[in-house]
Amino acid sequence: TRILFVNFGMDEAMHCLKIVNQLRDDGVGAELYPDSAKMKKQMAYADAKKIPYVALIGSEEMKKGEIAIKNMTTGEQSIVSLNELLHILK
C-alpha cells in the first residue's frame, strides 16, 4: 500500500473509495481505513504498516475536488489533484 485514505465518515468514505479504485486501476496500492476511528488511530495504523502517504479528504476537499496528502516520512503536507497524486505515487 502506497497511500491510506483517512475515513472521516460515510460521505467522505464513499468519495474516497472512488479514488482508491481509480488508483488501483492504475496499479497503485491504495486503501481506505475501514471505519471512522479517531485520526490518531488511523495515522498509527499507517505508521505501523509503513504506508508512505496518507490522504485526508474532508467536506472542503470534496467540494473543491482536491486531495490533501501527508508524507509520513517528512511530515510535509500538500494539496494535490488526482493527476498530481498519481504522479507522486508512481
N, C-alpha and C positions, 0 to 999 in steps of 0.2 A: 504494500500500500504506500503510495506516494503522498496522498492527501486525505485528511479526515475532515468531513464536514460536520461542524458542531450542530447539534439538534436543539433549536430554540422552541420547538413546538410543532404542532401538526401542519399549519400552513407553510412554515419555513421548511419543514422536513419534506413536504411534497415538492416544493420548489427545488430544493437541493437534490432530491432523488433524480430529477430530470437531468441535472448537470452531471451527477455521478454516472448515470447511464451513458451520457454523451462522452465523458472522459473514458469510460471503459470501452466504448465502441472504438475510440481512438487508441486503444492499447495502454491506457494509463490506469494503474491500480488506484482506485478511489473507494472510499466507504463513507457511509453516514452513520453517526453514532446512533445506536438503536432506540434510545429514549431521551427525553428532555431532562437529563440529570443536571446537576449543578456544573457550571463551567469548569470549576477546578477539577472535578472528577473526569470530565471529558478530556481536558488537557493532560491530566495524569495518564489517562489511557493512551493518548497519542505518544506521550513520552515513553511509556513502558514498551510500546510496540515499535519504538524508534521510527515513527512516521515523520518525515521531514517538514511537512507543511500542514497547517490547519486552516480551513476556510470558515469564515464567520459571515453568515448571511442572515441579517435580520430584516425587519419590515422596510427600513430605509434602503438597504441594498437591493431588496426585491423590487421596489418602486423604480430605482434608478438603473436596474439591470447590471449591477456591479457585484464584484466578489471581493471581500476583504480577506487577504491571506496573511498568515503569520509564519515566518520561517522559524521553526522550532530550535534551530541551532543558534542563530544570531539574535532572535527575538524581534527582528525587524518586521514591521507590518506595512502593507501597501494595499491599495485598491486597484483592481485589475478587471479587464473584460474577460470573457470566456476564451477568446483567441489568445490574449496575453497569458492567461493561465496555462493553456495548452503548451505554449512556447516555453514557459518556465519549467513545466513538469516533464517535458520530453528530453 
